[in-house]
Amino acid sequence: MDMKQKIAELFAENPSQTPAEAAMKLNVAEGTVIRNMPEEMVTLLENTPLEDVYTRLRDFGDIMLVLDVQGSIFEMVTPFPKGGYKFGYYNMSDKRTPLKGHLKMEGIGTIALVTKPFHGVPTKSIQFFSNEGHPVFKVYLRRNKDKTFLAEQLEQFEALEALAKDKAGEAA
């Protein structure tokens, strides 16, 4: 059985499990799981410049930024900071957010738009992985009180999906 089949089987058995949990079961990097998840769950942003994605994230408003450090999950609700590319890094400096830092551009190997249930609730996220397939950070769409996605963020997410499909068509 190939990796795609193994992963499809795992999510069919338990749709709410996370890609990280599936990766642990299969003893592979989480990015490997993401790259092999069923097509309806993942759109890869393979031909989209990284700086374009960062720039678009600034239009999402307050995002849910998630860092997963060896199973410990850190979350921050904040606008994605403005910044610029210099010396191989996307340098984040924006007075409207406490989020600061330096994202190593060449360190990002995969960007994926992920749509999947978690504990019975649909989730949508933009996930960034290192060249080795380890998570760098994830951005989850936020919700209204009725658990629907914020309309503006859903529109931005769908625009990224459309962009990815256009870029894939250009590359083919």
C-alpha positions, 0 to 999 in steps of 0.5 A: 500500500502506498503512502496516499492509501495509508493516509486516506485509510487513517483519515477514513477511520478517524476523520478528526485526527490531526496530520501530526497524529497520522505522522506519528502513527506512520513514523513520517514527517507531518509534511509527508502526511500533508503532501499525501492527504486526499485531494479534497483536503489539501491544496499545495501552493507549490508555484506561489512565491512565499512573499506573496503568501505572506503579503496576502496573510496581512489581508486576513485581519486577526488570524489564529497563529499556531505553533506546534513545538514537540506536541505543545501547542501555542496560539496567538490571535493577531494580525499577520505582521507587515514586513519585507524580504531582506538577507534571506528572511521575511522580517516582520515588524509591525506596530499593530501586532505583538508578533515579531520575528524573522522567517527564513525564506529558504527554510519553507519547503511546503505551503498547504491549504488544509480543509478537514474536520477536527472534533466534528467541526470543519477547519481551514488552515494555511500550513507552512513546513520546513524542507524536511517536512516539519511544521514551522507555523500554521494559520487557522481561519477564525470563527463567528459565535455560530462556528461559521468561518469569518466571511472575509477570511473564508474569501481570502482562503478561497482566493488562495485556493484559486491562485494555487490552481491557476499557478498549477495550470500555468506550470503544467 
